[in-house]
Amino acid sequence: MEQLIKIHIEKLPEGVYLATSDDIQGLIAQGRTVAETLEIARDVARKLIEAQAEMQSGFIRKIEGEDYGTNHFGNKR
């Protein structure tokens, strides 16, 4: 599933480009060109979204008692 996010790109004094986004917390990407920076930002955004989904699914499993190393009868798996 694709999402549209706003990405802010600025040219740093060192001559490289920096991408950030208010839409995805933690998204920071740096590249030598605007195109390279956007490509890296896209990959970083995808990984951050996947990690967030995995964390949420792990949290749900813990709430349901399925992630403690024991089954519902208290026996170790």
Rosetta blueprint (number, residue, H / E / L):
1 M L
2 E L
3 Q L
4 L L
5 I L
6 K L
7 I L
8 H E
9 I E
10 E E
11 K E
12 L L
13 P L
14 E L
15 G L
16 V L
17 Y E
18 L E
19 A E
20 T E
21 S L
22 D L
23 D L
24 I L
25 Q L
26 G L
27 L L
28 I E
29 A E
30 Q E
31 G E
32 R L
33 T L
34 V H
35 A H
36 E H
37 T H
38 L H
39 E H
40 I H
41 A H
42 R H
43 D H
44 V H
45 A H
46 R H
47 K H
48 L H
49 I H
50 E H
51 A H
52 Q H
53 A H
54 E H
55 M H
56 Q H
57 S H
58 G H
59 F H
60 I H
61 R H
62 K H
63 I H
64 E L
65 G L
66 E L
67 D L
68 Y L
69 G L
70 T E
71 N L
72 H L
73 F L
74 G L
75 N L
76 K E
77 R L
